[in-house]
Amino acid sequence: LPILCTRNPQMPIDIEAEGCGFWLEPKDVEGWKEKLRYIADHAEEAKLMGKRGRALAEQIYNDKQCGKEIANIILNYET
């Protein structure tokens, strides 16, 4: 399934630009309903968006990448 997420400056990717989800505004109930209806009405597109999201997550949030980030934090830590 596609990612549905409120806008967040901490999110390292643009889910809409990557074609794997939709940004929504907090408390925008109508916006959430609209996107959920869209997903329900466009099942094949939703499935493809979900696959793109999974591939992107595996690329960004894998063991090797997380290890690099942790090592970078440790190496740049100043006491």
PyRosetta script that sets phi, psi and omega in degrees:
from pyrosetta import init, pose_from_sequence

init()
pose = pose_from_sequence("LPILCTRNPQMPIDIEAEGCGFWLEPKDVEGWKEKLRYIADHAEEAKLMGKRGRALAEQIYNDKQCGKEIANIILNYET")
pose.set_psi(1, 154.0)
pose.set_omega(1, 176.6)
pose.set_phi(2, -66.9)
pose.set_psi(2, 161.3)
pose.set_omega(2, 175.7)
pose.set_phi(3, -85.5)
pose.set_psi(3, 132.2)
pose.set_omega(3, 171.0)
pose.set_phi(4, -116.1)
pose.set_psi(4, 121.6)
pose.set_omega(4, -172.7)
pose.set_phi(5, -146.0)
pose.set_psi(5, 140.9)
pose.set_omega(5, 172.5)
pose.set_phi(6, -72.7)
pose.set_psi(6, 150.7)
pose.set_omega(6, -179.8)
pose.set_phi(7, -57.4)
pose.set_psi(7, 132.9)
pose.set_omega(7, -173.6)
pose.set_phi(8, -148.2)
pose.set_psi(8, 117.7)
pose.set_omega(8, -179.5)
pose.set_phi(9, -65.1)
pose.set_psi(9, -16.3)
pose.set_omega(9, 179.4)
pose.set_phi(10, -83.0)
pose.set_psi(10, -12.4)
pose.set_omega(10, -179.7)
pose.set_phi(11, -72.6)
pose.set_psi(11, 119.4)
pose.set_omega(11, -172.8)
pose.set_phi(12, -77.2)
pose.set_psi(12, -4.9)
pose.set_omega(12, -178.7)
pose.set_phi(13, -129.9)
pose.set_psi(13, 157.7)
pose.set_omega(13, 174.3)
pose.set_phi(14, -98.3)
pose.set_psi(14, 100.2)
pose.set_omega(14, -173.2)
pose.set_phi(15, -62.8)
pose.set_psi(15, -29.9)
pose.set_omega(15, 177.8)
pose.set_phi(16, -74.2)
pose.set_psi(16, -44.2)
pose.set_omega(16, 178.8)
pose.set_phi(17, -63.0)
pose.set_psi(17, -33.3)
pose.set_omega(17, 179.2)
pose.set_phi(18, -80.9)
pose.set_psi(18, -9.2)
pose.set_omega(18, 177.8)
pose.set_phi(19, 73.0)
pose.set_psi(19, 29.0)
pose.set_omega(19, -177.8)
pose.set_phi(20, -122.1)
pose.set_psi(20, 7.5)
pose.set_omega(20, 179.3)
pose.set_phi(21, 177.2)
pose.set_psi(21, -169.8)
pose.set_omega(21, -176.9)
pose.set_phi(22, -132.9)
pose.set_psi(22, 138.7)
pose.set_omega(22, 171.0)
pose.set_phi(23, -84.3)
pose.set_psi(23, 141.9)
pose.set_omega(23, 176.9)
pose.set_phi(24, -133.8)
pose.set_psi(24, 153.3)
pose.set_omega(24, 177.6)
pose.set_phi(25, -85.6)
pose.set_psi(25, 143.6)
pose.set_omega(25, 176.4)
pose.set_phi(26, -57.7)
pose.set_psi(26, 143.2)
pose.set_omega(26, 177.3)
pose.set_phi(27, 65.1)
pose.set_psi(27, 11.1)
pose.set_omega(27, 178.5)
pose.set_phi(28, -89.6)
pose.set_psi(28, 78.1)
pose.set_omega(28, -176.1)
pose.set_phi(29, -58.4)
pose.set_psi(29, -43.4)
pose.set_omega(29, -179.3)
pose.set_phi(30, -63.9)
pose.set_psi(30, -39.2)
pose.set_omega(30, 177.5)
pose.set_phi(31, -62.7)
pose.set_psi(31, -42.5)
pose.set_omega(31, 177.3)
pose.set_phi(32, -62.5)
pose.set_psi(32, -45.4)
pose.set_omega(32, 179.7)
pose.set_phi(33, -61.4)
pose.set_psi(33, -42.4)
pose.set_omega(33, -179.8)
pose.set_phi(34, -60.7)
pose.set_psi(34, -46.4)
pose.set_omega(34, -178.9)
pose.set_phi(35, -68.6)
pose.set_psi(35, -37.4)
pose.set_omega(35, 177.3)
pose.set_phi(36, -64.8)
pose.set_psi(36, -40.1)
pose.set_omega(36, 176.0)
pose.set_phi(37, -63.3)
pose.set_psi(37, -42.7)
pose.set_omega(37, 179.9)
pose.set_phi(38, -58.8)
pose.set_psi(38, -46.2)
pose.set_omega(38, 178.9)
pose.set_phi(39, -60.8)
pose.set_psi(39, -44.3)
pose.set_omega(39, 179.9)
pose.set_phi(40, -64.1)
pose.set_psi(40, -36.8)
pose.set_omega(40, -177.3)
pose.set_phi(41, -83.5)
pose.set_psi(41, -13.9)
pose.set_omega(41, -177.5)
pose.set_phi(42, -128.4)
pose.set_psi(42, 62.7)
pose.set_omega(42, -173.1)
pose.set_phi(43, -59.2)
pose.set_psi(43, -41.8)
pose.set_omega(43, -178.5)
pose.set_phi(44, -66.6)
pose.set_psi(44, -44.4)
pose.set_omega(44, 177.8)
pose.set_phi(45, -63.1)
pose.set_psi(45, -40.9)
pose.set_omega(45, 178.7)
pose.set_phi(46, -61.4)
pose.set_psi(46, -40.1)
pose.set_omega(46, 179.4)
pose.set_phi(47, -63.5)
pose.set_psi(47, -43.4)
pose.set_omega(47, 178.4)
pose.set_phi(48, -65.3)
pose.set_psi(48, -39.4)
pose.set_omega(48, 177.4)
pose.set_phi(49, -62.3)
pose.set_psi(49, -41.6)
pose.set_omega(49, 177.7)
pose.set_phi(50, -61.5)
pose.set_psi(50, -41.0)
pose.set_omega(50, 178.4)
pose.set_phi(51, -65.2)
pose.set_psi(51, -40.7)
pose.set_omega(51, 177.6)
pose.set_phi(52, -64.5)
pose.set_psi(52, -39.9)
pose.set_omega(52, 178.1)
pose.set_phi(53, -63.0)
pose.set_psi(53, -42.2)
pose.set_omega(53, 179.2)
pose.set_phi(54, -63.4)
pose.set_psi(54, -46.3)
pose.set_omega(54, -179.8)
pose.set_phi(55, -61.9)
pose.set_psi(55, -41.3)
pose.set_omega(55, 179.1)
pose.set_phi(56, -65.3)
pose.set_psi(56, -43.1)
pose.set_omega(56, 178.7)
pose.set_phi(57, -62.6)
pose.set_psi(57, -41.1)
pose.set_omega(57, 179.1)
pose.set_phi(58, -66.5)
pose.set_psi(58, -32.3)
pose.set_omega(58, 179.3)
pose.set_phi(59, -72.7)
pose.set_psi(59, -42.2)
pose.set_omega(59, -174.8)
pose.set_phi(60, -87.3)
pose.set_psi(60, -40.6)
pose.set_omega(60, -172.6)
pose.set_phi(61, -108.2)
pose.set_psi(61, 50.4)
pose.set_omega(61, 177.6)
pose.set_phi(62, -100.3)
pose.set_psi(62, 169.9)
pose.set_omega(62, -177.2)
pose.set_phi(63, -57.8)
pose.set_psi(63, -42.5)
pose.set_omega(63, -177.6)
pose.set_phi(64, -63.9)
pose.set_psi(64, -46.3)
pose.set_omega(64, -179.2)
pose.set_phi(65, -65.4)
pose.set_psi(65, -44.0)
pose.set_omega(65, 178.8)
pose.set_phi(66, -62.7)
pose.set_psi(66, -39.7)
pose.set_omega(66, 177.4)
pose.set_phi(67, -61.3)
pose.set_psi(67, -41.7)
pose.set_omega(67, 177.6)
pose.set_phi(68, -61.6)
pose.set_psi(68, -43.2)
pose.set_omega(68, -179.1)
pose.set_phi(69, -65.0)
pose.set_psi(69, -41.8)
pose.set_omega(69, 178.7)
pose.set_phi(70, -65.5)
pose.set_psi(70, -44.1)
pose.set_omega(70, 178.7)
pose.set_phi(71, -61.1)
pose.set_psi(71, -40.6)
pose.set_omega(71, 179.1)
pose.set_phi(72, -62.7)
pose.set_psi(72, -41.3)
pose.set_omega(72, 178.0)
pose.set_phi(73, -62.9)
pose.set_psi(73, -46.3)
pose.set_omega(73, -178.7)
pose.set_phi(74, -64.9)
pose.set_psi(74, -45.3)
pose.set_omega(74, -177.9)
pose.set_phi(75, -67.3)
pose.set_psi(75, -27.3)
pose.set_omega(75, -178.7)
pose.set_phi(76, -99.7)
pose.set_psi(76, 5.8)
pose.set_omega(76, -179.8)
pose.set_phi(77, -75.7)
pose.set_psi(77, 128.0)
pose.set_omega(77, 177.9)
pose.set_phi(78, -110.8)
pose.set_psi(78, 132.1)
pose.set_omega(78, 178.8)
pose.set_phi(79, -96.4)
pose.dump_pdb("model.pdb")
